[in-house]
Structures are given as structure tokens and as C-alpha cells.
Amino acid sequence: MRHTTSATLAGHDPAGLLDFFAAELADHGLPFEQAQPGRYQSVMPAGALYLLREQGALRLTLQAGGLAQLHGLRDLVIEHLAEYSADLAAGLVWSDLAGAGAAPPNFRLMRALSVTRPSPIYLRVRLAGEDLHSFDADEMHFRLLLPPAGRPAQWPVLSANGQTLWPKGDAALHRPAYTIRHIDAKAGWLEFDLFRHAGGRATAWAEALRPGDAVGVIGPGGGGFPCAPWLLMAGDETALPAIARIAERLPAQTRGHVIVELGDAAGRQPLAAPAGMRVEWRIRRGHSALFAAAQAVAVPDTGRYVWFAGEKAQAQQARSWFRESRGLTADESYISGYWKAR
């Protein structure tokens, strides 16, 4: 079932708005095309955006496979529209708008079940919740909502224009993103792996977590599961849970190369990759060489996909190099900075 919401963008030059949407989508490597005279669209993995030119205005329609995904897409649109005109973004009226102050459709309050150690450098957290079927679909990430230590949680609510309002100041939530590592929607639980590192706020939270504790979650969202005859996956400790989840879901005939760079060999774990994929474990010696290792892999000209995640600067290098030197399109790659070096 597809979920849809619409709003009218009035009081601004439609041509200028169309140019704005085209530029914003291009900056993120997303498509934007004229489907028919006066009709424009951007069809993305997470959903679709449609623009219909009317008399002196644009009719904006968003579509996604679930209410959570639809709301996530709406949040992004409002956030970017505010850069064009804060008044326009604030005055949006959506066809499906819930009342101001309601919980966002992609928010849920879950309950901690257990914290275990699948390896010396990871913690595995299991959470229980209701109606988790949307978390077992095409998107594999979500965000934890962690309140400041020692303070009661204040959860997000909807504003009058349908945007998520986040607690601010001393009540601001830490919102790290994680990959769903295992899930049993029927039984009502999901698990995620958290890389343990000294001083990490999420690490401290997980180590103090007790069964029954309430846990706020926003999702699902983020990148989906790549599928191509040939696949390169490269990532560090922060990306290993996603690489492992993707690898075990790949068709048996998939070929390609997996590169995992770790600072500690103790972080190695079994990867259920297809037999036609070479799995390469690399131990970091000082500076990361993840981009250089990915750069050295021979990528075919067709039937290919490159998945790269790690430190932000290296991800930016990888994005530019693979697109400029290998001609990869947005549909042939997912390249993301999971963290930023100080």
C-alpha cells in the first residue's frame, strides 16, 4: 500500500521553486525530471516527490510505502524548503496532517530486552516493540533517541506544519543512526550492533541499559539493500553491521569484493557473503587506507554497484572518485560518511 500526502506551495514564483528543487536533488545525487508538461518528479528508493505546476503555484505530492517513510520524506522536504523560504515552510498545510503536538508517525517507544557482546568491540542491543513490520522491509537503518544523562526524556512532537519538533537546549536528544542487524517482527523484537569506543555517548548508554528500560526510536530510514550482479562493499567498524546484514541477504549468484577495515582484529566476525564475493579483512595501521583499498578494486563497466561507508572525508573522496573516474551514477552507488574525524 502506498501512502500519499499533498500541499500547495503558493505565493512564490513556481519557476524559481522548480529550479530550487532541481538543484537540491542534484546536490544529493537524486533524479529530477519532467514527466509531462507542467509535471515534474523525483522517484527515490525511499519514496517519490511530484510537483504539478498550477496557476501561480506548485502542488507538491509525496508518496512512500509506509507512514513512517512518508513522514521522514516530509521532514526532509520541509527542512530544505525552509532554506528557500522559512515562511513558506512554516505555512504548509498537508492533506493528511495530524494535530500539532501529536507523536510523529515514525516515532515509537520500545523496551530494552538485553545487551550482549557478539565480539570484544561490539555491544548487541535487543529491543522489543509493537508492529515492527515496517522495520523488516527495504530500509535497514533507524535512529536512537537518547536523552541527556540524568534527565527525564522529552520526546519529539509534530508542529502545525507537520514537521518533527525536537526538544532543545538541556533536553536535546542525541540521535545516532544504527543498522538493524536482526529482526523478528512477528515476535516483536529487533537487534542492532553498537561499536564500543571510549567516550562514546551511545556506548555509555548501552552499557548502563537494563531490561525494561524505555528506549525512543525514530525510523526506519536511510539506505536500502543494494542488489546488482557485481558489488563492491567497503567499510570500517561503524559500517560492519550494515555490511554483514547486506551480505547475508544477497542472491547466491552475486559476485564482487568486500573490504572491512578494523583497528582491532578482535572485531572480525563471520560474513555470510555469496561464494563469488572475495572478503578482505584489513587491520588499520595508523591512518585509514580504506578508500585506497576500494580504489584499487577493478570495477566492471556494467551490472555494478559500489557501497562505501566510513569516515566522512574518505566518503567524500570515494564519492567524487567513483563518479568521476569510474562513471558511477547515483543508482549505482551508496557512499556515506558514518562519522567525522576531529
ABEGO torsion letter per residue (X at the ends): XBBBBBBBBBGBBAAAAAAAAAAAAAAAGBBBBBABBGBBBBBBAAEBBBBBBBBGBBBBBBBBABAAAAAAAAAAAAAAAAAABAAAAAABBBAABBBBGBBBAABBBBBBABBBBABAABBBBBBBBBGAAAAABABABBBBBBBBBGBBBBBBBBBAAGBBBBBBEAABBBBBBBBBABBBAAAGBBBBBBBBBBGBAAAAAAAABBBGBBBBBBOBBEBBBBBBABBBBBBBAAAAAAAAAAAAABBAABBEBBBBBBABAAABBBBBBBAABBBBBBBBBEBBAAAAAAAABBBBABGBBBBBBEBAAAAAAAAAAAAAAAGBBAAABBBBBABBBX
